[in-house]
Amino acid sequence: MTGMAAKQQHFTAWFTNDLSVSDQCILDIFEDEIVGYRADESSGFTTDEPVWAAKGRPVLSLPTAMDANSGAPDILRKAERLLRDAGWETVGNWSDNPSGYTVEVERV
């Protein structure tokens, strides 16, 4: 394995629209930490690509009055608008998870 990726700041937005959590959507931003490195599927060797996980409490919780029953495309557009208004932008695409969606974000 070649040199590991340098320590850097990495943030993920967690958009929760799970009715078992709340009837209102929740949008939090967490700073992440490296918890390991991905293995190459063909060789099995460890790569330089980090595996990130949220550390601690959210660095920012954005209030939302969005109904958790709203349709995904509409609420994700609204979530991106909330992020932009707070000085953040999405990097890449939203990923599904059991309680909603996640996306990598950066400060603008």
N, C-alpha and C positions, 0 to 999 in steps of 0.2 A: 504494500500500500504506500502511496506517495503521501506527502505532507497533508495533514488534516486542515480543513477550512479554518481560517482565522476566526476568533471569537468576534461576533458582530451582534448588533441589536436586531431582533426579529420580533415582529408583532403579528398577532392573529386576531381578527374580529370574529366573535362568536355571536351569531344571531339565533336566538332561541324562540321558536314559535310552537312549543310543545304545551298543549293545554294542561298536562299534568304538572307543569312547572308554574304556569301563570296564564291568565286569559288575555294578557297583553304581551306583545313581543318584547324581548329583552335584547339589547345590543351592548355587548361588552368588548373591550379591547384588552388583551393580555400580552405582556411581554413574555417571550418564550425563551427557553434554554435548550441547549443541545443535550439530548439524552442518549445519543448513540449515532451510528452511521449506517446507512442502507447497505445491504448486501447486493452485489451484482447477481441478477437472476440466472445468468448463464454460467458464470464461473463460481459463484458462491463467495467470492472474495469481497471484503469490505471496501466500499468506495469512499470518496471524499464528500458525498452528499449527506448532510446532517439530517437527523430525525429530530424534530422540534416538539416540545411539549410546553404547555402553559406553566408558568411558575407564579405562585402566590395569587394574590387577589388582582382583580382587574385594575389596570392603570387608568382606565376611563370607562365609565358607564354612561351611555347616552340614553336619555329618557325617550320613550316612545309610547304613543297612544294607539299604535297599530293593533288591530284585532288579530289574535293568533289564528283565527279561522280564514284570514285573507288568503288569496291565491299567491303562490310562490313568486311568479315573475313580478307582480305588483309590489309585494312587500320587499323583495330584494332591491328593486329600483329605489324604493323609499329609504331602505337601509343605506344604500350607497349615497343618497342625497344627504342623509344625516351625517354620515362619515365625512363627506366633503365639507359640509357646513362646520364641522368640528376640526377641520384641518388635516384630514386623513384621506387616502385614496386606496382603492383596492389594487392588488397586484395579482393578476391571474383571474381565475374563475372561482365562483362559489362551489364548495363541495358539500354534499349532503352528509348529515350525521343523524343519529337517532333522535336528537332533540331540536334539530333545525339545520343550520348551515354555518360553515366557516370559510374564511378567506384570508390570505395574507394581506396585510395593510402596511402602508408607509406614511410617515408624516409628510405633508406637502411642504 
